[in-house]
Amino acid sequence: MEQYLTPTAKRMKAIRDLKAAKTKKRKDRKAENQRIGQRSDSDIHHKSDGSTERVSIKNNRGNFGNGTKKES
């Protein structure tokens, strides 16, 4: 669903999103996903202990039923 942002807010969000995508942690996770082999029917969930597990796309992107609005 599209976010209704002002042009200024849209630019600032793009800058924040790009900065987040280029962090070392995010780059490492992307590289790991490529090594493991991402599939179109599931996501690879990175646990807090550093391990990974294959989970449904719905669970991984929906914060396992808790939604993403309160995610920190």
N, CA, C and O atoms as a GROMACS GRO file, in nm:
protein
  288
    1MET      N    1   0.084  -0.117   0.000
    1MET     CA    2   0.000   0.000   0.000
    1MET      C    3   0.088   0.123   0.000
    1MET      O    4   0.186   0.132   0.075
    2GLU      N    5   0.053   0.217  -0.084
    2GLU     CA    6   0.134   0.337  -0.098
    2GLU      C    7   0.121   0.427   0.024
    2GLU      O    8   0.013   0.441   0.082
    3GLN      N    9   0.232   0.486   0.063
    3GLN     CA   10   0.229   0.584   0.171
    3GLN      C   11   0.201   0.720   0.110
    3GLN      O   12   0.255   0.753   0.004
    4TYR      N   13   0.119   0.798   0.174
    4TYR     CA   14   0.088   0.931   0.124
    4TYR      C   15   0.178   1.031   0.196
    4TYR      O   16   0.145   1.080   0.304
    5LEU      N   17   0.293   1.058   0.135
    5LEU     CA   18   0.391   1.147   0.195
    5LEU      C   19   0.407   1.272   0.111
    5LEU      O   20   0.385   1.271  -0.010
    6THR      N   21   0.446   1.379   0.176
    6THR     CA   22   0.477   1.501   0.103
    6THR      C   23   0.605   1.476   0.024
    6THR      O   24   0.681   1.385   0.057
    7PRO      N   25   0.630   1.554  -0.079
    7PRO     CA   26   0.754   1.534  -0.156
    7PRO      C   27   0.879   1.541  -0.069
    7PRO      O   28   0.973   1.464  -0.090
    8THR      N   29   0.881   1.632   0.028
    8THR     CA   30   0.997   1.643   0.117
    8THR      C   31   1.010   1.518   0.203
    8THR      O   32   1.120   1.464   0.218
    9ALA      N   33   0.900   1.471   0.260
    9ALA     CA   34   0.902   1.351   0.344
    9ALA      C   35   0.944   1.229   0.262
    9ALA      O   36   1.016   1.143   0.312
   10LYS      N   37   0.899   1.221   0.137
   10LYS     CA   38   0.933   1.109   0.051
   10LYS      C   39   1.084   1.106   0.023
   10LYS      O   40   1.146   0.999   0.024
   11ARG      N   41   1.143   1.224  -0.001
   11ARG     CA   42   1.288   1.233  -0.022
   11ARG      C   43   1.365   1.191   0.102
   11ARG      O   44   1.462   1.116   0.093
   12MET      N   45   1.322   1.239   0.218
   12MET     CA   46   1.390   1.208   0.344
   12MET      C   47   1.380   1.058   0.376
   12MET      O   48   1.475   0.998   0.426
   13LYS      N   49   1.263   0.999   0.346
   13LYS     CA   50   1.246   0.855   0.369
   13LYS      C   51   1.338   0.775   0.277
   13LYS      O   52   1.397   0.676   0.320
   14ALA      N   53   1.351   0.817   0.154
   14ALA     CA   54   1.440   0.748   0.060
   14ALA      C   55   1.584   0.752   0.109
   14ALA      O   56   1.657   0.654   0.097
   15ILE      N   57   1.625   0.865   0.165
   15ILE     CA   58   1.760   0.879   0.219
   15ILE      C   59   1.779   0.785   0.339
   15ILE      O   60   1.881   0.716   0.348
   16ARG      N   61   1.680   0.782   0.431
   16ARG     CA   62   1.688   0.693   0.548
   16ARG      C   63   1.692   0.547   0.507
   16ARG      O   64   1.770   0.469   0.560
   17ASP      N   65   1.606   0.510   0.411
   17ASP     CA   66   1.598   0.371   0.366
   17ASP      C   67   1.730   0.327   0.303
   17ASP      O   68   1.777   0.216   0.328
   18LEU      N   69   1.789   0.412   0.222
   18LEU     CA   70   1.916   0.380   0.158
   18LEU      C   71   2.027   0.366   0.261
   18LEU      O   72   2.111   0.276   0.253
   19LYS      N   73   2.027   0.456   0.358
   19LYS     CA   74   2.129   0.450   0.465
   19LYS      C   75   2.116   0.319   0.544
   19LYS      O   76   2.216   0.256   0.578
   20ALA      N   77   1.992   0.278   0.573
   20ALA     CA   78   1.969   0.153   0.646
   20ALA      C   79   2.012   0.032   0.563
   20ALA      O   80   2.065  -0.065   0.617
   21ALA      N   81   1.989   0.037   0.432
   21ALA     CA   82   2.023  -0.076   0.346
   21ALA      C   83   2.173  -0.093   0.330
   21ALA      O   84   2.220  -0.201   0.294
   22LYS      N   85   2.249   0.013   0.356
   22LYS     CA   86   2.394   0.007   0.337
   22LYS      C   87   2.472  -0.017   0.466
   22LYS      O   88   2.594  -0.009   0.466
   23THR      N   89   2.402  -0.045   0.576
   23THR     CA   90   2.474  -0.073   0.700
   23THR      C   91   2.546  -0.207   0.688
   23THR      O   92   2.506  -0.293   0.609
   24LYS      N   93   2.651  -0.224   0.764
   24LYS     CA   94   2.730  -0.348   0.760
   24LYS      C   95   2.642  -0.469   0.793
   24LYS      O   96   2.651  -0.573   0.727
   25LYS      N   97   2.559  -0.456   0.895
   25LYS     CA   98   2.472  -0.567   0.936
   25LYS      C   99   2.380  -0.609   0.821
   25LYS      O  100   2.363  -0.728   0.795
   26ARG      N  101   2.320  -0.510   0.753
   26ARG     CA  102   2.227  -0.541   0.644
   26ARG      C  103   2.299  -0.603   0.525
   26ARG      O  104   2.249  -0.697   0.464
   27LYS      N  105   2.418  -0.551   0.493
   27LYS     CA  106   2.496  -0.607   0.382
   27LYS      C  107   2.536  -0.751   0.412
   27LYS      O  108   2.530  -0.837   0.324
   28ASP      N  109   2.576  -0.778   0.536
   28ASP     CA  110   2.614  -0.913   0.575
   28ASP      C  111   2.497  -1.010   0.563
   28ASP      O  112   2.513  -1.123   0.517
   29ARG      N  113   2.380  -0.965   0.603
   29ARG     CA  114   2.261  -1.051   0.595
   29ARG      C  115   2.224  -1.078   0.450
   29ARG      O  116   2.186  -1.190   0.416
   30LYS      N  117   2.234  -0.977   0.364
   30LYS     CA  118   2.204  -0.998   0.223
   30LYS      C  119   2.299  -1.100   0.162
   30LYS      O  120   2.257  -1.189   0.088
   31ALA      N  121   2.428  -1.088   0.194
   31ALA     CA  122   2.528  -1.181   0.142
   31ALA      C  123   2.501  -1.322   0.192
   31ALA      O  124   2.514  -1.419   0.117
   32GLU      N  125   2.464  -1.334   0.318
   32GLU     CA  126   2.435  -1.466   0.375
   32GLU      C  127   2.314  -1.528   0.306
   32GLU      O  128   2.315  -1.648   0.275
   33ASN      N  129   2.211  -1.450   0.282
   33ASN     CA  130   2.093  -1.501   0.213
   33ASN      C  131   2.128  -1.552   0.075
   33ASN      O  132   2.076  -1.655   0.031
   34GLN      N  133   2.218  -1.482   0.006
   34GLN     CA  134   2.258  -1.526  -0.127
   34GLN      C  135   2.336  -1.658  -0.119
   34GLN      O  136   2.319  -1.745  -0.205
   35ARG      N  137   2.420  -1.674  -0.017
   35ARG     CA  138   2.495  -1.799  -0.001
   35ARG      C  139   2.401  -1.916   0.030
   35ARG      O  140   2.417  -2.025  -0.024
   36ILE      N  141   2.302  -1.891   0.118
   36ILE     CA  142   2.208  -1.996   0.157
   36ILE      C  143   2.118  -2.033   0.039
   36ILE      O  144   2.086  -2.150   0.019
   37GLY      N  145   2.079  -1.934  -0.036
   37GLY     CA  146   1.991  -1.958  -0.151
   37GLY      C  147   1.849  -1.918  -0.119
   37GLY      O  148   1.770  -2.001  -0.072
   38GLN      N  149   1.815  -1.794  -0.143
   38GLN     CA  150   1.679  -1.745  -0.119
   38GLN      C  151   1.584  -1.811  -0.217
   38GLN      O  152   1.619  -1.831  -0.334
   39ARG      N  153   1.465  -1.845  -0.170
   39ARG     CA  154   1.362  -1.904  -0.256
   39ARG      C  155   1.241  -1.812  -0.258
   39ARG      O  156   1.224  -1.728  -0.170
   40SER      N  157   1.158  -1.828  -0.360
   40SER     CA  158   1.041  -1.741  -0.375
   40SER      C  159   0.926  -1.781  -0.283
   40SER      O  160   0.832  -1.704  -0.266
   41ASP      N  161   0.932  -1.901  -0.224
   41ASP     CA  162   0.820  -1.947  -0.141
   41ASP      C  163   0.843  -1.928   0.008
   41ASP      O  164   0.757  -1.963   0.088
   42SER      N  165   0.959  -1.873   0.048
   42SER     CA  166   0.987  -1.853   0.190
   42SER      C  167   1.093  -1.746   0.209
   42SER      O  168   1.160  -1.706   0.114
   43ASP      N  169   1.109  -1.701   0.333
   43ASP     CA  170   1.211  -1.604   0.370
   43ASP      C  171   1.309  -1.669   0.465
   43ASP      O  172   1.279  -1.771   0.527
   44ILE      N  173   1.427  -1.610   0.476
   44ILE     CA  174   1.526  -1.655   0.573
   44ILE      C  175   1.523  -1.557   0.689
   44ILE      O  176   1.555  -1.440   0.673
   45HIS      N  177   1.485  -1.606   0.806
   45HIS     CA  178   1.472  -1.522   0.925
   45HIS      C  179   1.602  -1.526   1.003
   45HIS      O  180   1.654  -1.633   1.034
   46HIS      N  181   1.656  -1.407   1.035
   46HIS     CA  182   1.778  -1.398   1.116
   46HIS      C  183   1.737  -1.380   1.261
   46HIS      O  184   1.676  -1.280   1.298
   47LYS      N  185   1.771  -1.479   1.343
   47LYS     CA  186   1.737  -1.475   1.485
   47LYS      C  187   1.836  -1.386   1.561
   47LYS      O  188   1.943  -1.353   1.510
   48SER      N  189   1.800  -1.349   1.683
   48SER     CA  190   1.885  -1.261   1.763
   48SER      C  191   2.016  -1.328   1.803
   48SER      O  192   2.114  -1.259   1.833
   49ASP      N  193   2.020  -1.462   1.804
   49ASP     CA  194   2.145  -1.530   1.839
   49ASP      C  195   2.239  -1.545   1.720
   49ASP      O  196   2.347  -1.603   1.733
   50GLY      N  197   2.200  -1.493   1.605
   50GLY     CA  198   2.285  -1.496   1.487
   50GLY      C  199   2.256  -1.611   1.392
   50GLY      O  200   2.306  -1.613   1.280
   51SER      N  201   2.174  -1.706   1.436
   51SER     CA  202   2.140  -1.818   1.348
   51SER      C  203   2.027  -1.778   1.254
   51SER      O  204   1.965  -1.673   1.270
   52THR      N  205   2.000  -1.863   1.157
   52THR     CA  206   1.893  -1.836   1.061
   52THR      C  207   1.800  -1.956   1.053
   52THR      O  208   1.839  -2.068   1.088
   53GLU      N  209   1.679  -1.932   1.008
   53GLU     CA  210   1.585  -2.040   0.980
   53GLU      C  211   1.493  -1.997   0.868
   53GLU      O  212   1.464  -1.878   0.852
   54ARG      N  213   1.447  -2.092   0.790
   54ARG     CA  214   1.357  -2.064   0.679
   54ARG      C  215   1.215  -2.059   0.734
   54ARG      O  216   1.169  -2.154   0.798
   55VAL      N  217   1.145  -1.948   0.711
   55VAL     CA  218   1.009  -1.930   0.760
   55VAL      C  219   0.921  -1.878   0.647
   55VAL      O  220   0.971  -1.838   0.542
   56SER      N  221   0.791  -1.878   0.670
   56SER     CA  222   0.699  -1.829   0.567
   56SER      C  223   0.718  -1.678   0.550
   56SER      O  224   0.757  -1.607   0.643
   57ILE      N  225   0.691  -1.631   0.432
   57ILE     CA  226   0.703  -1.488   0.402
   57ILE      C  227   0.608  -1.409   0.491
   57ILE      O  228   0.644  -1.304   0.543
   58LYS      N  229   0.486  -1.461   0.508
   58LYS     CA  230   0.385  -1.393   0.589
   58LYS      C  231   0.434  -1.371   0.733
   58LYS      O  232   0.420  -1.262   0.787
   59ASN      N  233   0.492  -1.474   0.793
   59ASN     CA  234   0.540  -1.461   0.930
   59ASN      C  235   0.659  -1.367   0.941
   59ASN      O  236   0.664  -1.281   1.029
   60ASN      N  237   0.756  -1.382   0.850
   60ASN     CA  238   0.877  -1.303   0.860
   60ASN      C  239   0.851  -1.154   0.839
   60ASN      O  240   0.905  -1.071   0.911
   61ARG      N  241   0.769  -1.121   0.742
   61ARG     CA  242   0.744  -0.980   0.710
   61ARG      C  243   0.633  -0.920   0.795
   61ARG      O  244   0.617  -0.798   0.798
   62GLY      N  245   0.556  -1.004   0.862
   62GLY     CA  246   0.449  -0.956   0.948
   62GLY      C  247   0.484  -0.962   1.095
   62GLY      O  248   0.396  -0.953   1.180
   63ASN      N  249   0.613  -0.979   1.125
   63ASN     CA  250   0.662  -0.982   1.263
   63ASN      C  251   0.594  -1.093   1.342
   63ASN      O  252   0.560  -1.075   1.459
   64PHE      N  253   0.574  -1.208   1.279
   64PHE     CA  254   0.517  -1.327   1.342
   64PHE      C  255   0.384  -1.300   1.412
   64PHE      O  256   0.361  -1.344   1.524
   65GLY      N  257   0.296  -1.228   1.342
   65GLY     CA  258   0.162  -1.201   1.392
   65GLY      C  259   0.149  -1.078   1.478
   65GLY      O  260   0.038  -1.043   1.518
   66ASN      N  261   0.258  -1.012   1.510
   66ASN     CA  262   0.254  -0.892   1.596
   66ASN      C  263   0.243  -0.763   1.516
   66ASN      O  264   0.228  -0.656   1.576
   67GLY      N  265   0.250  -0.770   1.385
   67GLY     CA  266   0.245  -0.649   1.303
   67GLY      C  267   0.377  -0.573   1.310
   67GLY      O  268   0.465  -0.607   1.388
   68THR      N  269   0.388  -0.470   1.227
   68THR     CA  270   0.514  -0.396   1.220
   68THR      C  271   0.506  -0.254   1.272
   68THR      O  272   0.607  -0.183   1.272
   69LYS      N  273   0.390  -0.210   1.315
   69LYS     CA  274   0.376  -0.071   1.359
   69LYS      C  275   0.454  -0.041   1.486
   69LYS      O  276   0.504   0.071   1.503
   70LYS      N  277   0.464  -0.139   1.576
   70LYS     CA  278   0.531  -0.116   1.704
   70LYS      C  279   0.674  -0.170   1.706
   70LYS      O  280   0.740  -0.171   1.810
   71GLU      N  281   0.719  -0.216   1.590
   71GLU     CA  282   0.853  -0.273   1.581
   71GLU      C  283   0.957  -0.164   1.600
   71GLU      O  284   0.943  -0.053   1.549
   72SER      N  285   1.062  -0.197   1.674
   72SER     CA  286   1.166  -0.095   1.696
   72SER      C  287   1.287  -0.122   1.614
   72SER      O  288   1.384  -0.047   1.621
   0.00000   0.00000   0.00000
